[in-house]
Amino acid sequence: MPRTPAPDSLDSAAAGLLHDYRTGTWFPTVQECDLADGLARTRWSEHSLRAGLRSASPVVADGRLGAVLDQAVQVLAQTPEAATDDTLLQVRVLVDALTSAVSP
């Protein structure tokens, strides 16, 4: 049985990816930004994040953003209340940063 990532591990992964984005060591693809944009407009739940990942191309789903979002799905599967508390805050900050990257 796969281990569910701890919220601290998810926070760390999201913060690390955000740092890499802000420092220019990771450049999201247009498709990753589109995924983030779609998720920013969605009420988050295990099912909505899973659907977002399923709709993404395999390259996006298997990329760095996809890995962070997959961890978020696993956390939500174990603790659905994480969708409305601060557990996913760092992931939301990451998604918001990527969304602003494609905004006019």
N, CA, C and O of each residue as an XYZ file, in Angstrom:
416
protein
N       0.845     -1.176      0.000
C       0.000      0.000      0.000
C       0.891      1.240      0.000
O       1.809      1.332      0.815
N       0.635      2.213     -0.916
C       1.478      3.403     -0.963
C       1.302      4.264      0.279
O       0.212      4.362      0.844
N       2.395      4.881      0.683
C       2.347      5.788      1.841
C       1.740      7.107      1.432
O       2.006      7.612      0.341
N       0.933      7.661      2.298
C       0.377      8.986      2.075
C       1.395     10.012      2.537
O       1.912      9.911      3.650
N       1.694     11.007      1.695
C       2.671     12.011      2.116
C       2.130     12.836      3.274
O       0.934     13.119      3.342
N       3.001     13.210      4.163
C       2.621     14.067      5.281
C       2.416     15.481      4.763
O       3.070     15.894      3.805
N       1.507     16.228      5.391
C       1.318     17.620      4.962
C       2.621     18.424      4.956
O       2.805     19.293      4.104
N       3.525     18.141      5.902
C       4.810     18.858      5.923
C       5.627     18.568      4.673
O       6.285     19.459      4.136
N       5.588     17.328      4.210
C       6.301     16.947      2.993
C       5.697     17.662      1.783
O       6.420     18.115      0.895
N       4.369     17.758      1.758
C       3.686     18.466      0.683
C       4.046     19.943      0.707
O       4.329     20.534     -0.335
N       4.036     20.540      1.891
C       4.422     21.950      2.039
C       5.827     22.182      1.499
O       6.078     23.135      0.761
N       6.724     21.303      1.874
C       8.113     21.422      1.461
C       8.250     21.299     -0.058
O       8.987     22.062     -0.684
N       7.544     20.343     -0.641
C       7.610     20.152     -2.093
C       7.055     21.366     -2.828
O       7.645     21.825     -3.806
N       5.919     21.888     -2.360
C       5.312     23.057     -3.001
C       6.191     24.291     -2.833
O       6.374     25.060     -3.776
N       6.731     24.480     -1.636
C       7.606     25.636     -1.381
C       8.872     25.541     -2.223
O       9.344     26.550     -2.747
N       9.419     24.352     -2.354
C      10.625     24.169     -3.165
C      10.381     24.478     -4.632
O      11.209     25.115     -5.283
N       9.239     24.026     -5.155
C       8.919     24.299     -6.551
C       8.652     25.786     -6.767
O       9.062     26.355     -7.779
N       7.970     26.406     -5.823
C       7.726     27.850     -5.910
C       9.044     28.620     -5.882
O       9.229     29.569     -6.644
N       9.943     28.217     -5.018
C      11.265     28.862     -4.951
C      11.992     28.715     -6.283
O      12.555     29.679     -6.802
N      11.977     27.510     -6.826
C      12.650     27.286     -8.108
C      12.015     28.127     -9.222
O      12.716     28.624    -10.103
N      10.709     28.281     -9.182
C      10.013     29.109    -10.169
C      10.429     30.573    -10.022
O      10.770     31.241    -10.999
N      10.392     31.047     -8.793
C      10.713     32.462     -8.556
C      12.171     32.798     -8.827
O      12.487     33.932     -9.187
N      13.065     31.826     -8.658
C      14.486     32.079     -8.908
C      14.898     31.737    -10.336
O      16.056     31.921    -10.710
N      13.958     31.242    -11.129
C      14.251     30.956    -12.524
C      14.973     29.655    -12.776
O      15.559     29.478    -13.844
N      14.950     28.741    -11.827
C      15.572     27.438    -12.073
C      14.564     26.396    -12.539
O      14.949     25.303    -12.952
N      13.282     26.723    -12.476
C      12.226     25.881    -13.039
C      11.289     26.777    -13.830
O      10.817     27.796    -13.326
N      11.029     26.397    -15.052
C      10.139     27.144    -15.922
C       8.957     26.258    -16.273
O       9.117     25.266    -16.985
N       7.763     26.605    -15.779
C       6.600     25.782    -16.100
C       6.253     25.892    -17.579
O       6.449     26.933    -18.207
N       5.739     24.804    -18.114
C       5.277     24.835    -19.498
C       3.955     25.591    -19.558
O       3.321     25.844    -18.533
N       3.556     25.942    -20.758
C       2.255     26.591    -20.946
C       1.153     25.670    -20.429
O       0.188     26.131    -19.820
N       1.299     24.377    -20.670
C       0.292     23.420    -20.219
C       0.230     23.356    -18.687
O      -0.853     23.198    -18.124
N       1.375     23.477    -18.012
C       1.366     23.497    -16.548
C       0.681     24.759    -16.033
O      -0.072     24.711    -15.060
N       0.943     25.876    -16.683
C       0.265     27.127    -16.298
C      -1.234     27.029    -16.554
O      -2.034     27.537    -15.768
N      -1.616     26.379    -17.651
C      -3.037     26.180    -17.938
C      -3.697     25.305    -16.884
O      -4.823     25.573    -16.466
N      -3.003     24.266    -16.456
C      -3.518     23.409    -15.392
C      -3.700     24.213    -14.109
O      -4.735     24.116    -13.450
N      -2.702     24.998    -13.762
C      -2.790     25.837    -12.566
C      -3.954     26.812    -12.680
O      -4.684     27.029    -11.713
N      -4.127     27.398    -13.860
C      -5.220     28.341    -14.071
C      -6.573     27.665    -13.861
O      -7.467     28.228    -13.229
N      -6.713     26.464    -14.392
C      -7.957     25.722    -14.204
C      -8.210     25.382    -12.743
O      -9.341     25.479    -12.266
N      -7.172     24.987    -12.042
C      -7.324     24.633    -10.626
C      -7.607     25.854     -9.769
O      -8.300     25.757     -8.757
N      -7.080     26.991    -10.162
C      -7.315     28.213     -9.390
C      -8.790     28.604     -9.415
O      -9.267     29.302     -8.521
N      -9.495     28.160    -10.423
C     -10.911     28.502    -10.584
C     -11.840     27.414    -10.049
O     -13.055     27.498    -10.226
N     -11.290     26.410     -9.409
C     -12.043     25.241     -8.970
C     -12.064     25.147     -7.454
O     -11.094     25.501     -6.783
N     -13.162     24.674     -6.930
C     -13.219     24.352     -5.499
C     -12.431     23.057     -5.315
O     -12.741     22.041     -5.937
N     -11.419     23.099     -4.465
C     -10.509     21.967     -4.349
C     -11.093     20.841     -3.512
O     -11.669     21.052     -2.445
N     -10.921     19.644     -4.037
C     -11.252     18.413     -3.338
C     -10.353     17.342     -3.935
O      -9.668     17.578     -4.931
N     -10.359     16.185     -3.331
C      -9.585     15.077     -3.902
C     -10.007     14.860     -5.358
O      -9.161     14.680     -6.234
N     -11.305     14.879     -5.606
C     -11.825     14.566     -6.934
C     -11.522     15.668     -7.957
O     -11.215     15.371     -9.112
N     -11.606     16.930     -7.542
C     -11.332     18.005     -8.505
C      -9.856     18.045     -8.889
O      -9.523     18.266    -10.053
N      -8.971     17.833     -7.917
C      -7.539     17.815     -8.254
C      -7.192     16.595     -9.098
O      -6.411     16.686    -10.046
N      -7.778     15.457     -8.747
C      -7.532     14.241     -9.528
C      -8.026     14.434    -10.972
O      -7.350     14.026    -11.917
N      -9.193     15.052    -11.141
C      -9.729     15.300    -12.484
C      -8.811     16.245    -13.264
O      -8.587     16.051    -14.458
N      -8.282     17.267    -12.587
C      -7.345     18.170    -13.242
C      -6.110     17.449    -13.732
O      -5.637     17.693    -14.842
N      -5.588     16.561    -12.905
C      -4.408     15.790    -13.309
C      -4.727     14.832    -14.452
O      -3.917     14.650    -15.360
N      -5.906     14.224    -14.403
C      -6.304     13.296    -15.478
C      -6.461     14.023    -16.805
O      -6.179     13.459    -17.862
N      -6.912     15.275    -16.754
C      -7.123     16.023    -17.996
C      -5.815     16.572    -18.571
O      -5.767     16.979    -19.732
N      -4.784     16.582    -17.777
C      -3.485     17.090    -18.232
C      -2.784     16.047    -19.094
O      -3.046     14.849    -18.988
N      -1.897     16.523    -19.938
C      -1.111     15.585    -20.741
C      -0.214     14.764    -19.816
O       0.095     15.206    -18.709
N       0.204     13.588    -20.250
C       1.086     12.764    -19.411
C       2.387     13.485    -19.027
O       2.913     13.275    -17.934
N       2.895     14.320    -19.913
C       4.122     15.060    -19.610
C       3.893     16.004    -18.430
O       4.748     16.118    -17.552
N       2.748     16.677    -18.407
C       2.423     17.588    -17.313
C       2.136     16.795    -16.040
O       2.649     17.129    -14.972
N       1.328     15.758    -16.147
C       0.964     14.964    -14.975
C       2.189     14.315    -14.330
O       2.226     14.131    -13.113
N       3.184     13.970    -15.138
C       4.391     13.328    -14.611
C       5.500     14.323    -14.273
O       6.567     13.926    -13.804
N       5.257     15.601    -14.507
C       6.265     16.624    -14.234
C       6.281     17.045    -12.776
O       5.620     16.442    -11.931
N       7.038     18.080    -12.499
C       7.213     18.538    -11.107
C       5.919     19.070    -10.508
O       5.600     18.771     -9.357
N       5.169     19.856    -11.280
C       3.894     20.347    -10.769
C       2.930     19.185    -10.547
O       2.238     19.136     -9.531
N       2.885     18.269    -11.479
C       2.024     17.092    -11.338
C       2.355     16.293    -10.093
O       1.456     15.782     -9.426
N       3.636     16.180     -9.774
C       4.042     15.438     -8.573
C       3.534     16.120     -7.306
O       3.074     15.452     -6.381
N       3.617     17.452     -7.263
C       3.117     18.193     -6.096
C       1.600     18.027     -5.997
O       1.067     17.786     -4.913
N       0.916     18.155     -7.120
C      -0.538     18.020     -7.099
C      -0.962     16.604     -6.747
O      -1.980     16.412     -6.082
N      -0.201     15.615     -7.181
C      -0.502     14.231     -6.812
C      -0.376     14.038     -5.297
O      -1.184     13.337     -4.688
N       0.630     14.655     -4.700
C       0.757     14.598     -3.237
C      -0.452     15.252     -2.572
O      -0.951     14.758     -1.560
N      -0.921     16.362     -3.141
C      -2.092     17.042     -2.587
C      -3.328     16.145     -2.667
O      -4.131     16.107     -1.735
N      -3.477     15.437     -3.763
C      -4.593     14.493     -3.913
C      -4.529     13.434     -2.814
O      -5.546     13.106     -2.202
N      -3.345     12.909     -2.570
C      -3.184     11.875     -1.546
C      -3.504     12.406     -0.149
O      -4.124     11.712      0.657
N      -3.080     13.638      0.133
C      -3.396     14.250      1.429
C      -4.908     14.424      1.559
O      -5.480     14.119      2.605
N      -5.553     14.911      0.502
C      -7.001     15.108      0.535
C      -7.757     13.789      0.661
O      -8.828     13.743      1.266
N      -7.214     12.727      0.099
C      -7.860     11.419      0.223
C      -7.893     10.957      1.682
O      -8.847     10.313      2.118
N      -6.853     11.288      2.417
C      -6.767     10.897      3.827
C      -7.483     11.877      4.747
O      -8.066     11.476      5.754
N      -7.440     13.167      4.400
C      -8.037     14.204      5.250
C      -8.779     15.214      4.374
O      -8.217     16.246      4.008
N     -10.029     14.927      4.039
C     -10.785     15.816      3.159
C     -10.893     17.251      3.677
O     -11.028     18.183      2.885
N     -10.834     17.436      4.987
C     -10.926     18.791      5.540
C      -9.717     19.649      5.164
O      -9.743     20.867      5.345
N      -8.670     19.029      4.648
C      -7.497     19.786      4.206
C      -7.849     20.745      3.070
O      -7.117     21.703      2.820
N      -8.957     20.495      2.384
C      -9.377     21.372      1.291
C      -9.814     22.741      1.798
O      -9.801     23.716      1.047
N     -10.202     22.815      3.073
C     -10.718     24.084      3.597
C      -9.902     24.655      4.743
O     -10.213     25.740      5.234
N      -8.870     23.954      5.180
C      -8.014     24.528      6.215
C      -6.700     24.973      5.574
O      -6.620     25.071      4.349
N      -5.698     25.237      6.355
C      -4.437     25.763      5.813
C      -3.469     24.687      5.336
O      -2.333     25.001      4.980
N      -3.888     23.440      5.320
C      -2.988     22.347      4.937
C      -2.423     22.535      3.538
O      -1.245     22.264      3.304
N      -3.238     22.991      2.621
C      -2.808     23.136      1.222
C      -2.408     24.559      0.862
O      -2.285     24.892     -0.316
N      -2.207     25.395      1.867
C      -1.916     26.808      1.614
C      -0.719     26.991      0.684
O      -0.791     27.787     -0.253
N       0.365     26.281      0.918
C       1.561     26.452      0.093
C       1.303     26.000     -1.338
O       1.852     26.579     -2.275
N       0.488     24.988     -1.518
C       0.139     24.538     -2.871
C      -0.701     25.617     -3.563
O      -0.515     25.888     -4.749
N      -1.619     26.225     -2.819
C      -2.446     27.300     -3.384
C      -1.588     28.507     -3.777
O      -1.838     29.135     -4.806
N      -0.588     28.829     -2.967
C       0.317     29.938     -3.296
C       1.067     29.623     -4.592
O       1.232     30.494     -5.446
N       1.514     28.394     -4.731
C       2.194     27.963     -5.958
C       1.269     28.094     -7.162
O       1.657     28.655     -8.187
N       0.057     27.582     -7.041
C      -0.908     27.650     -8.147
C      -1.211     29.105     -8.485
O      -1.282     29.461     -9.661
N      -1.388     29.946     -7.479
C      -1.643     31.366     -7.741
C      -0.477     32.031     -8.470
O      -0.688     32.850     -9.363
N       0.739     31.683     -8.095
C       1.912     32.258     -8.759
C       1.953     31.843    -10.228
O       2.270     32.657    -11.096
N       1.635     30.587    -10.508
C       1.648     30.116    -11.886
C       0.496     30.706    -12.690
O       0.623     30.942    -13.892
N      -0.614     30.939    -12.028
C      -1.764     31.556    -12.694
C      -1.440     32.980    -13.104
O      -1.799     33.414    -14.199
N      -0.765     33.705    -12.233
C      -0.407     35.083    -12.581
C       0.625     35.130    -13.702
O       0.775     36.155    -14.366
N       1.331     34.033    -13.913
C       2.333     33.985    -14.992
C       1.672     34.019    -16.355
O       2.300     34.425    -17.332
N       0.400     33.596    -16.443
C      -0.270     33.573    -17.747
C      -1.346     34.634    -17.848
O      -1.982     34.762    -18.894
N      -1.568     35.403    -16.784
C      -2.586     36.452    -16.819
C      -2.102     37.633    -17.645
O      -0.911     37.945    -17.653
N      -3.039     38.300    -18.351
C      -2.638     39.443    -19.182
C      -2.188     40.621    -18.352
O      -1.820     41.659    -18.902
